[in-house]
Amino acid sequence: MPSDERPDHDWTEELPPITWSPTAPGIPVGAVSQQSITPDEARARVAANGIVIRRVRLREMLQVARIQRRAFPPRLAYPVATLLTLSLLPVVQFAVAVQGRQVLGCAIGDRSGLDARVINIAVDPAARRLGVGAALLFELETTLSGGDMVLMVQRENGGAHALYRRVGYIDVGLAPDYYGRGRHGIWMRKHRPTRFPGR
Ligand SMILES: CC(C)(COP(=O)(O)OP(=O)(O)OC[C@H]1O[C@@H](n2cnc3c(N)ncnc32)[C@H](O)[C@@H]1OP(=O)(O)O)[C@@H](O)C(=O)NCCC(=O)NCCS
């Protein structure tokens, strides 16, 4: 595997402790320790780097698949066929961050019952900490109709967990062994007005 194809998924950072809400026994509630990022701040930050957030184009699927391989362990990386199928489904929103002709990241979401769900988000390791992930999450919020935003993150994935907290998600539940034995998932939710229209 060439060095620039090496995945970057060392999800071993320490997470802040999860506390349990006295009003909802069994439901963990995460503390938001840092100031939130606003949609305007996220958009301005990527724009300052010449990065555009928009819907994916078919010809970009190979680039997106490559980012998946660089961002996730093999069992979690979406192959081209899956990405193509998702991009064609009307209930799915599929956003990319693009600089010139280069795709830097992607975010995929859909409706799930009354909620809107983040299915997948990945940013190329070379383009991280530029605000791309935050801007992609806000793009899904803008384009997905429905109520609250929901997602699942692996407990060991400290970077993604920190990002979600900064854009307003809170921990609402634990899914033991969701990602395999001993690899727990954390359900996160962000409240939105019920009739958020999308576009
Ligand atoms: C998680 C991921 C999408 C973040 O993308 P990103 O573009 O680097 O995120 P942003 O630059 O928008 O980060 C915004 C804020 O989130 C927090 N954050 C993001 N990544 C972080 C990390 N690795 N460690 C700590 N905080 C982090 C920071 O507060 C950051 O603001 P700052 O850079 O000003 O400090 C990216 O690391 C990734 O693709 N990881 C592999 C795939 C993955 O884990 N997907 C999620 C599966 S649930």
Ligand as a Chemical Component Dictionary entry (heavy atoms), coordinates in Angstrom:
data_LIG
# 
_chem_comp.id                   LIG 
_chem_comp.type                 NON-POLYMER 
_chem_comp.pdbx_formal_charge   0 
_chem_comp.three_letter_code    LIG 
# 
loop_
_chem_comp_atom.comp_id 
_chem_comp_atom.atom_id 
_chem_comp_atom.alt_atom_id 
_chem_comp_atom.type_symbol 
_chem_comp_atom.charge 
_chem_comp_atom.model_Cartn_x 
_chem_comp_atom.model_Cartn_y 
_chem_comp_atom.model_Cartn_z 
_chem_comp_atom.pdbx_ordinal 
LIG C1  C1  C 0 -13.710 13.209 12.335 1  
LIG C2  C2  C 0 -13.309 13.996 11.077 2  
LIG C3  C3  C 0 -14.444 13.890 10.061 3  
LIG C4  C4  C 0 -13.074 15.459 11.462 4  
LIG O1  O1  O 0 -12.871 16.210 10.269 5  
LIG P1  P1  P 0 -12.094 17.624 10.300 6  
LIG O2  O2  O 0 -12.324 18.276 8.992  7  
LIG O3  O3  O 0 -10.691 17.435 10.702 8  
LIG O4  O4  O 0 -12.870 18.405 11.451 9  
LIG P2  P2  P 0 -12.895 20.007 11.649 10 
LIG O5  O5  O 0 -11.645 20.599 11.142 11 
LIG O6  O6  O 0 -14.179 20.519 11.100 12 
LIG O7  O7  O 0 -12.921 20.096 13.242 13 
LIG C5  C5  C 0 -13.735 21.043 13.911 14 
LIG C6  C6  C 0 -13.456 20.938 15.390 15 
LIG O8  O8  O 0 -13.771 19.614 15.865 16 
LIG C7  C7  C 0 -12.773 19.222 16.843 17 
LIG N1  N1  N 0 -11.928 18.136 16.303 18 
LIG C8  C8  C 0 -11.923 17.650 15.041 19 
LIG N2  N2  N 0 -11.014 16.641 14.939 20 
LIG C9  C9  C 0 -10.453 16.515 16.152 21 
LIG C10 C10 C 0 -9.434  15.652 16.674 22 
LIG N3  N3  N 0 -8.825  14.720 15.918 23 
LIG N4  N4  N 0 -9.095  15.788 17.973 24 
LIG C11 C11 C 0 -9.688  16.704 18.749 25 
LIG N5  N5  N 0 -10.647 17.570 18.326 26 
LIG C12 C12 C 0 -11.024 17.465 17.038 27 
LIG C13 C13 C 0 -11.917 20.436 17.088 28 
LIG O9  O9  O 0 -12.537 21.189 18.128 29 
LIG C14 C14 C 0 -12.015 21.164 15.755 30 
LIG O10 O10 O 0 -11.771 22.534 15.851 31 
LIG P3  P3  P 0 -10.241 23.107 15.793 32 
LIG O11 O11 O 0 -9.550  22.417 14.677 33 
LIG O12 O12 O 0 -10.432 24.572 15.570 34 
LIG O13 O13 O 0 -9.645  22.764 17.126 35 
LIG C15 C15 C 0 -11.996 13.439 10.482 36 
LIG O14 O14 O 0 -11.025 13.382 11.502 37 
LIG C16 C16 C 0 -12.126 12.050 9.873  38 
LIG O15 O15 O 0 -12.432 11.931 8.681  39 
LIG N6  N6  N 0 -11.875 10.998 10.664 40 
LIG C17 C17 C 0 -11.906 9.611  10.142 41 
LIG C18 C18 C 0 -13.307 9.185  9.762  42 
LIG C19 C19 C 0 -14.234 9.255  10.953 43 
LIG O16 O16 O 0 -13.871 8.977  12.073 44 
LIG N7  N7  N 0 -15.522 9.611  10.678 45 
LIG C20 C20 C 0 -16.522 9.689  11.717 46 
LIG C21 C21 C 0 -17.102 8.362  11.973 47 
LIG S1  S1  S 0 -18.370 8.453  13.238 48 
# 
loop_
_chem_comp_bond.comp_id 
_chem_comp_bond.atom_id_1 
_chem_comp_bond.atom_id_2 
_chem_comp_bond.value_order 
_chem_comp_bond.pdbx_ordinal 
LIG C1  C2  SING 1  
LIG C2  C3  SING 2  
LIG C2  C4  SING 3  
LIG C2  C15 SING 4  
LIG C4  O1  SING 5  
LIG O1  P1  SING 6  
LIG P1  O2  DOUB 7  
LIG P1  O3  SING 8  
LIG P1  O4  SING 9  
LIG O4  P2  SING 10 
LIG P2  O5  DOUB 11 
LIG P2  O6  SING 12 
LIG P2  O7  SING 13 
LIG O7  C5  SING 14 
LIG C5  C6  SING 15 
LIG C6  O8  SING 16 
LIG C6  C14 SING 17 
LIG O8  C7  SING 18 
LIG C7  N1  SING 19 
LIG C7  C13 SING 20 
LIG N1  C8  SING 21 
LIG N1  C12 SING 22 
LIG C8  N2  DOUB 23 
LIG N2  C9  SING 24 
LIG C9  C10 SING 25 
LIG C9  C12 DOUB 26 
LIG C10 N3  SING 27 
LIG C10 N4  DOUB 28 
LIG N4  C11 SING 29 
LIG C11 N5  DOUB 30 
LIG N5  C12 SING 31 
LIG C13 O9  SING 32 
LIG C13 C14 SING 33 
LIG C14 O10 SING 34 
LIG O10 P3  SING 35 
LIG P3  O11 DOUB 36 
LIG P3  O12 SING 37 
LIG P3  O13 SING 38 
LIG C15 O14 SING 39 
LIG C15 C16 SING 40 
LIG C16 O15 DOUB 41 
LIG C16 N6  SING 42 
LIG N6  C17 SING 43 
LIG C17 C18 SING 44 
LIG C18 C19 SING 45 
LIG C19 O16 DOUB 46 
LIG C19 N7  SING 47 
LIG N7  C20 SING 48 
LIG C20 C21 SING 49 
LIG C21 S1  SING 50 
# 
